[in-house]
């Protein structure tokens, strides 16, 4: 890749301050697929300085100018979609068709939805005699993950550009090459010099430098709760805004009124999509206690039908998980589930028998899980489902809320019943029989993404009292 060892700063591809390389591992083979150069605090400093200089002029551009810029980006994202999908598939293991259609495809969708929301977004309005104004917050540091890399870059960059912010992006070093392609797209689209900057690196070095930098006005972070706490602590002395989308342990309540077979099957597919590496995955399936055996049987059948294999194989449903660290963590938690007495219905430790290498995990279903077991408390981030029985709807709500997380929740069954229960769930989004603002309660973070809610996150609110005496 042409710019793999360069950073995009102030509208140019520049050499890193220090030459320190890192191998990027193809999770399907466990072999290196290339190298990147890791940045330093000095590189972060250069990028922040460029963004700060650019903010003075970019923040004053017109709404029409920024809409046109967003539209140019959409055009190029669509043209380079398959290229993005191909590299994401190799970096983090998503099946190729899914990587092109969903992993890469969601990038242009975010920009299109931002344009739609932005066109009707009111930057100022009157409240009595006071003018309420939304102004761009300033320089934004964006620290993004590996599991849905373009999704999380696009859902931060699009509203930041729309509102007139400038930015520095630090992608995950586990899946970094897609961000290089994204920077090439920003350059081709004519994003003004210094508005978008990209620095590769790890969290303790570049991430910490960005979070603590006094000229960064906001940090938008997506990742683990542990890392999110470190980012918030680094940002605290400068009292900047910190927007976090963190971990989840989402419940999926299947009501007695649901089409049970269809609901359980759908719940398994949602849990295991992207090899379980989605923060909103419904990893705790709550079913009526008297139907535990039926739920277990349906879930086992659905999981066993999933094909685990190389991302390049068109028959593959689930590719490998993204890294050796993820694989080892998942294996340890599966072993913990067995040791704590959960009923292993299908799957279990080790790779699928037909695969000798790669970070492949057997789709695993546990039944008769209690909500105090480790597999029901910790975010596994792999294809592992815990089925928990409940006695009443009140019991189901209590179990669902008994978690340190609060990112998403699901209810399947009669819509009227679902609406009555949704308000009692302590989660940032509740999905009734389908899929809303995105973000969490409790240790799942703060702030919201997508549409007009994402636009609000990147603005400061100013009130000009006495603006009108009419």
C-alpha positions in Angstrom: 0.0 0.0 0.0 1.5 3.3 -1.2 1.0 5.3 2.0 1.2 2.6 4.6 4.3 4.2 6.2 3.2 7.8 6.0 0.8 10.0 7.9 -1.7 12.4 6.4 -1.1 15.8 8.1 -1.9 19.3 6.9 -3.0 18.0 3.4 0.2 16.1 2.7 1.5 12.6 3.1 4.5 13.0 5.5 7.2 10.9 7.0 6.8 9.9 10.7 9.0 11.5 13.3 10.4 8.1 14.4 10.6 5.0 12.3 9.0 2.3 14.4 7.1 -0.4 12.4 4.4 -2.9 13.4 3.4 -6.0 11.6 -0.3 -6.2 10.7 -1.5 -9.8 11.0 -4.0 -11.5 8.7 -6.2 -13.3 11.2 -7.2 -16.0 8.7 -3.6 -17.2 8.3 -1.8 -15.8 11.4 0.8 -14.4 9.0 1.9 -10.8 8.4 0.0 -9.0 5.6 2.1 -5.8 5.8 3.5 -3.3 8.2 2.7 0.2 9.3 4.7 2.8 11.1 3.6 3.7 14.6 3.4 7.4 15.4 4.7 9.3 18.4 3.6 12.2 20.5 5.5 14.4 18.1 3.4 13.3 15.2 0.2 13.8 17.2 1.5 17.3 18.0 2.0 18.1 14.3 -1.5 16.8 13.4 -3.2 18.8 16.2 -1.3 22.0 15.2 -2.5 21.5 11.6 -6.1 21.0 12.7 -6.0 24.0 14.9 -4.7 26.3 12.1 -7.4 25.0 9.7 -10.2 25.5 12.2 -10.2 29.3 11.9 -11.2 29.2 8.2 -13.1 25.9 7.9 -15.4 26.7 10.8 -16.5 29.8 8.8 -17.3 27.9 5.5 -21.0 27.9 4.5 -23.4 25.1 4.9 -23.6 24.8 1.1 -19.8 24.4 0.8 -19.8 21.6 3.4 -22.7 19.8 1.8 -20.9 19.8 -1.5 -17.8 18.5 0.1 -19.7 15.6 1.8 -21.3 14.7 -1.6 -17.9 14.5 -3.2 -16.7 12.2 -0.5 -19.8 9.9 -1.0 -19.0 9.6 -4.7 -15.5 8.5 -4.1 -16.4 6.2 -1.2 -18.8 4.4 -3.5 -16.2 4.1 -6.3 -13.6 2.7 -3.9 -16.1 0.6 -1.9 -14.8 -2.8 -3.0 -11.2 -1.8 -2.4 -12.1 -0.8 1.1 -14.0 -4.0 1.7 -11.2 -6.2 0.4 -8.7 -4.7 2.8 -11.1 -4.8 5.8 -11.7 -8.5 5.1 -8.0 -9.2 5.2 -7.3 -7.0 8.2 -10.0 -8.2 10.6 -11.4 -11.3 9.1 -14.9 -10.4 7.9 -16.2 -12.5 5.1 -15.5 -10.8 1.8 -19.1 -10.2 0.6 -20.1 -8.9 4.0 -17.0 -6.7 4.2 -17.8 -5.1 0.9 -21.6 -4.7 1.4 -21.7 -3.9 5.1 -18.3 -3.0 6.5 -17.3 -0.8 3.7 -20.8 0.1 2.4 -21.9 1.6 5.6 -19.3 4.4 5.2 -21.1 6.0 2.3 -24.4 5.4 4.0 -23.2 7.4 7.0 -22.2 10.3 4.8 -25.5 10.2 3.0 -27.5 10.2 6.2 -25.4 13.0 7.6 -26.2 15.1 4.5 -29.9 14.4 4.9 -29.9 15.4 8.6 -27.6 18.4 8.0 -29.7 19.9 5.3 -32.5 20.5 7.8 -30.2 21.2 10.8 -30.8 24.6 12.4 -27.5 26.2 13.5 -29.4 29.0 15.2 -33.0 29.7 16.3 -34.8 32.1 18.6 -36.1 31.3 22.1 -38.0 34.4 23.2 -35.5 37.2 22.9 -32.5 34.9 23.1 -30.7 33.5 20.0 -29.6 29.9 20.5 -26.6 29.2 18.3 -24.8 25.9 17.5 -21.2 26.4 16.7 -18.5 23.8 15.8 -16.8 22.6 18.9 -13.3 22.9 17.4 -10.5 20.3 17.0 -11.7 16.7 17.5 -9.5 13.7 18.3 -11.1 10.5 16.9 -9.9 7.2 18.3 -11.5 4.3 16.4 -11.7 0.5 16.7 -10.9 -2.4 14.5 -14.3 -4.3 14.6 -16.3 -2.0 12.3 -13.4 0.3 11.2 -15.0 2.4 8.4 -18.3 2.5 10.2 -16.7 4.2 13.2 -14.5 6.5 11.2 -17.4 7.6 8.9 -19.9 8.2 11.7 -17.4 10.6 13.4 -15.8 12.3 10.4 -19.1 13.0 8.5 -20.9 15.0 11.3 -17.6 16.7 12.3 -17.1 17.9 8.7 -20.7 19.0 8.4 -20.6 21.1 11.6 -17.3 22.8 10.6 -14.9 20.9 12.9 -11.3 19.9 12.1 -10.0 16.5 13.2 -7.2 14.0 13.9 -8.0 10.4 13.4 -6.1 7.6 15.1 -7.3 4.2 13.9 -6.7 0.9 15.5 -3.3 -0.6 14.8 -4.9 -4.0 14.4 -6.8 -2.9 11.3 -5.1 0.3 10.0 -4.9 0.0 6.3 -8.6 0.9 5.6 -7.9 4.2 7.3 -5.1 4.9 4.9 -7.5 4.4 2.0 -10.0 6.6 3.7 -7.4 9.4 4.0 -6.7 9.0 0.3 -10.4 9.5 -0.3 -10.5 12.7 1.8 -7.5 14.0 -0.2 -9.1 13.2 -3.5 -12.4 14.8 -2.4 -10.5 18.1 -1.8 -10.9 18.3 2.0 -9.1 21.6 2.8 -5.6 21.4 4.1 -5.4 20.6 7.8 -9.1 19.8 8.2 -8.6 16.0 8.2 -5.5 14.4 9.6 -4.5 10.8 10.1 -1.8 9.5 12.5 -1.3 5.8 13.0 -0.2 4.5 16.5 -1.1 2.8 19.6 -3.4 4.0 22.4 -0.8 4.5 25.2 1.3 6.7 22.8 -0.7 8.5 20.2 -4.1 8.0 21.8 -3.0 9.4 25.1 -1.2 12.3 23.5 -4.3 13.3 21.6 -6.6 12.9 24.6 -4.5 15.0 26.9 -3.6 17.7 24.3 -4.7 21.2 25.4 -5.5 22.2 21.8 -8.0 19.3 21.3 -11.5 20.4 22.2 -13.2 17.0 22.0 -12.3 13.3 22.0 -14.6 10.9 20.3 -13.6 7.4 21.3 -15.0 4.0 20.4 -13.6 0.9 22.1 -13.5 -1.0 25.3 -14.7 0.4 28.6 -11.2 -0.1 30.0 -9.6 2.0 27.3 -12.4 4.5 27.5 -11.7 5.1 31.2 -8.0 5.8 30.3 -9.0 8.3 27.6 -11.4 10.1 30.0 -8.7 10.3 32.7 -6.1 11.7 30.2 -8.7 14.3 29.0 -9.9 15.4 32.4 -7.1 18.0 33.2 -8.1 20.0 30.1 -11.8 19.6 30.8 -12.5 18.8 27.1 -15.7 17.0 25.9 -15.3 13.3 25.9 -17.7 11.3 23.7 -17.5 7.5 24.4 -19.1 4.5 22.8 -17.9 1.6 24.9 -18.7 -2.0 25.7 -22.0 -3.8 25.8 -23.7 -6.9 27.1 -27.0 -6.5 25.4 -30.0 -8.5 26.5 -32.5 -9.9 24.0 -35.8 -10.5 25.7 -38.0 -13.0 23.8 -41.5 -12.6 25.0 -44.1 -15.4 25.3 -46.0 -13.7 22.5 -43.1 -14.0 20.0 -42.9 -16.4 17.1 -40.5 -18.4 19.2 -38.6 -20.4 16.6 -38.1 -17.3 14.4 -37.2 -15.1 17.3 -34.5 -17.5 18.7 -33.1 -18.1 15.3 -32.9 -14.3 14.6 -31.3 -13.8 18.0 -28.5 -16.3 17.2 -27.8 -14.7 13.9 -27.6 -11.2 15.4 -25.3 -12.4 18.2 -22.9 -14.2 15.8 -22.8 -11.7 13.0 -19.3 -10.3 12.4 -18.1 -13.3 14.4 -19.7 -11.7 17.5 -17.4 -8.7 17.3 -20.1 -6.0 17.5 -20.6 -4.0 20.7 -24.4 -4.1 20.3 -24.5 -7.9 19.8 -27.5 -9.5 21.8 -25.2 -11.9 23.7 -27.7 -12.6 26.6 -30.9 -14.2 25.2 -33.7 -14.1 27.8 -36.4 -16.8 27.3 -39.3 -18.0 29.3 -37.9 -20.6 31.8 -40.4 -23.2 30.7 -39.1 -23.0 27.1 -35.4 -23.3 27.9 -35.1 -26.7 26.2 -36.8 -25.6 23.1 -34.7 -22.4 22.9 -31.5 -24.4 23.4 -32.5 -26.8 20.6 -33.3 -24.1 18.1 -30.2 -22.1 19.0 -27.9 -25.2 18.6 -29.4 -25.9 15.2 -29.0 -22.4 14.0 -25.4 -22.1 15.3 -24.4 -25.5 13.8 -25.7 -24.3 10.4 -23.2 -21.4 10.3 -20.1 -22.0 8.1 -16.9 -20.9 9.7 -14.1 -20.5 7.2 -11.7 -18.3 5.3 -13.1 -14.8 4.5 -12.4 -15.3 0.8 -14.7 -18.3 0.6 -18.1 -17.3 -0.6 -19.7 -20.0 1.5 -18.3 -18.5 4.8 -20.7 -17.1 7.3 -18.2 -16.4 10.0 -14.6 -15.6 9.5 -11.9 -15.5 12.2 -11.8 -13.1 15.1 -9.4 -10.3 14.6 -6.4 -11.1 16.7 -4.6 -13.7 18.8 -5.4 -11.6 21.9 -9.2 -11.8 21.0 -8.9 -15.5 20.3 -7.2 -16.3 23.6 -9.7 -14.1 25.6 -12.7 -15.9 24.0 -11.2 -19.3 24.6 -10.6 -18.5 28.3 -14.2 -17.3 28.7 -15.7 -20.4 27.0 -13.6 -22.5 29.5 -14.9 -20.3 32.3 -18.5 -20.9 31.3 -18.0 -24.6 31.4 -16.2 -24.5 34.7 -19.0 -22.4 36.3 -21.7 -24.9 35.3 -23.4 -23.4 32.2 -24.8 -26.1 29.9 -22.7 -26.2 26.7 -25.2 -26.8 23.9 -22.9 -26.5 20.9 -19.4 -25.3 20.1 -16.9 -25.1 22.8 -13.2 -24.6 23.1 -10.7 -24.7 20.2 -11.0 -24.1 16.5 -13.5 -25.9 14.3 -12.0 -29.3 13.4 -11.5 -28.5 9.7 -9.3 -25.5 10.4 -5.7 -25.9 11.5 -4.7 -22.2 11.7 -6.2 -18.8 11.9 -8.1 -17.2 14.8 -11.3 -19.2 14.2 -13.8 -19.8 17.0 -16.5 -22.4 17.1 -20.0 -20.8 17.3 -20.8 -21.5 20.9 -24.2 -21.6 22.8 -24.6 -22.0 26.5 -28.0 -22.7 28.1 -29.2 -22.5 31.7 -26.9 -19.6 32.3 -27.4 -17.5 35.4 -26.9 -13.8 35.2 -24.1 -14.0 37.8 -21.9 -16.2 35.7 -18.8 -14.7 34.1 -20.1 -15.3 30.6 -23.2 -13.3 31.4 -21.2 -10.4 33.0 -18.2 -9.8 30.8 -18.2 -8.7 27.2 -16.8 -11.7 25.3 -16.7 -10.1 21.8 -16.9 -13.4 20.0 -19.5 -15.9 18.7 -20.7 -17.0 22.2 -24.4 -16.8 23.2 -25.7 -17.2 26.8 -29.4 -18.3 27.2 -31.0 -17.2 30.5 -34.4 -18.2 31.7 -36.9 -15.8 33.2 -40.2 -16.3 35.1 -42.1 -13.1 34.5 -41.7 -9.9 32.5 -40.7 -8.1 35.6 -38.0 -10.8 36.2 -36.8 -10.4 32.6 -36.4 -6.6 33.0 -34.5 -7.1 36.3 -32.1 -9.6 34.6 -31.7 -7.4 31.5 -30.8 -4.3 33.7 -28.5 -6.3 36.0 -25.3 -5.4 34.1 -22.7 -2.6 34.3 -23.4 -2.0 30.6 -26.3 -0.2 28.9 -25.5 0.1 25.2 -28.5 -1.7 23.5 -31.3 -4.0 24.3 -33.7 -6.1 22.1 -37.3 -7.1 22.6 -39.0 -9.7 20.4 -42.7 -10.3 20.5 -46.0 -8.4 20.4 -45.2 -4.7 19.6 -47.6 -3.4 22.2 -46.0 -5.5 24.9 -42.6 -4.4 23.7 -43.4 -0.7 23.8 -44.7 -1.1 27.4 -41.4 -2.7 28.4 -38.9 -0.6 26.4 -39.0 2.4 28.7 -38.0 0.2 31.7 -34.7 -0.9 30.0 -31.6 1.0 31.0 -30.0 1.1 27.6 -29.2 3.8 25.0 -31.2 2.1 22.3 -34.0 -0.5 22.4 -34.8 -2.4 19.3 -38.3 -3.7 19.0 -38.4 -6.6 16.5 -35.7 -4.8 14.5 -33.4 -1.7 14.6 -32.1 4.2 16.6 -29.8 7.5 18.2 -26.8 5.2 19.0 -24.9 5.3 22.3 -25.1 4.0 25.8 -26.0 4.3 29.4 -23.8 3.4 32.4 -20.4 1.9 31.4 -21.4 1.7 27.8 -20.5 5.4 27.4 -22.1 8.7 26.8 -23.0 10.8 23.8 -25.0 9.8 20.7 -24.1 9.1 17.1 -26.0 9.1 13.8 -28.2 11.6 12.1 -29.1 14.9 13.9 -28.0 13.4 17.2 -24.5 13.0 15.9 -24.5 16.6 14.5 -25.4 17.9 18.0 -22.4 16.1 19.6 -19.9 18.1 17.6 -21.3 21.6 18.4 -21.2 24.0 21.3 -24.3 25.8 22.3 -24.2 29.6 22.7 -27.1 31.7 24.0 -27.1 35.4 23.0 -29.5 37.1 25.4 -31.3 40.2 24.3 -30.7 39.3 20.6 -34.2 40.6 19.8 -36.5 43.0 21.6 -39.4 42.4 19.3 
